[in-house]
């Protein structure tokens, strides 16, 4: 169930992101985020939140021996898509490592 919810959140976010980039362009999205005090506050909140998520994600990836850098790059480039993709990968990895192996 958790994997399904993560995947749904990822797909919805990516769809909204594609629509925004199609409408404004990649850099146009950042221009809109800096257009007034309210959007700058939201942008700062997003940057701080994602920084905390990146710190957690790095520690979690090290503890589980999972890759970190690909998801960090996606986070910097596309926002929450990176952490969502990491959590999906982590769920799939955990499911594979706990399932009985066939001989």
HUQUI-V757320 format. One record per residue. N is the residue number from 1. SS is DSSP state (A for helix, B for strand, O for the rest). NEAR is the number of other C-alpha atoms within 10 Angstrom. D_CENTER is the distance of its C-alpha to the mean C-alpha in Angstrom with 1 decimal. Layout:
N	SS	NEAR	D_CENTER
N	SS	NEAR	D_CENTER
This chain:
1	O	6	18.8
2	A	10	15.6
3	A	14	14.3
4	A	10	15.5
5	A	11	13.9
6	A	17	10.3
7	A	16	11.2
8	A	13	12.8
9	A	16	10.0
10	A	19	7.8
11	A	15	11.1
12	A	13	12.1
13	A	17	9.2
14	A	16	9.7
15	A	12	13.4
16	A	11	13.5
17	A	17	11.8
18	A	14	14.4
19	A	12	17.1
20	A	14	16.5
21	A	15	16.5
22	A	12	19.5
23	A	11	21.3
24	A	14	20.8
25	O	13	19.7
26	A	15	16.7
27	A	10	18.7
28	A	14	20.2
29	A	15	17.0
30	A	15	17.2
31	A	13	20.9
32	A	12	20.5
33	A	17	18.2
34	O	16	21.2
35	O	10	23.9
36	O	10	25.2
37	A	10	25.0
38	A	11	23.0
39	A	15	20.2
40	A	15	20.4
41	A	13	20.1
42	A	13	17.0
43	A	15	15.5
44	A	14	16.7
45	A	12	15.3
46	A	14	11.8
47	A	14	12.3
48	A	12	13.9
49	A	12	11.5
50	A	20	8.5
51	A	15	11.4
52	A	11	12.3
53	A	17	9.0
54	A	20	9.3
55	A	11	12.9
56	A	13	12.4
57	A	23	10.1
58	A	17	12.9
59	A	13	15.6
60	A	15	14.3
61	A	15	14.0
62	A	12	17.4
63	A	9	19.0
64	A	12	18.0
65	O	9	18.7
66	O	15	15.4
67	O	16	13.9
68	O	18	11.7
69	A	14	12.2
70	A	11	10.7
71	A	22	7.2
72	A	23	8.3
73	A	12	9.7
74	A	16	6.9
75	A	21	5.2
76	A	15	8.9
77	A	12	9.7
78	A	14	7.4
79	O	18	5.6
80	O	21	3.1
81	A	22	2.9
82	A	25	2.6
83	A	21	3.0
84	A	20	4.1
85	A	20	5.7
86	A	23	6.9
87	A	19	8.3
88	A	19	9.8
89	A	16	11.3
90	A	18	12.6
91	A	15	14.2
92	A	12	15.8
93	A	13	17.0
94	A	12	18.5
95	A	11	20.1
96	A	11	21.6
97	A	10	22.9
98	A	8	24.5
99	O	8	26.1
100	O	8	29.7
101	O	7	30.4
102	O	4	33.0
103	O	3	35.9
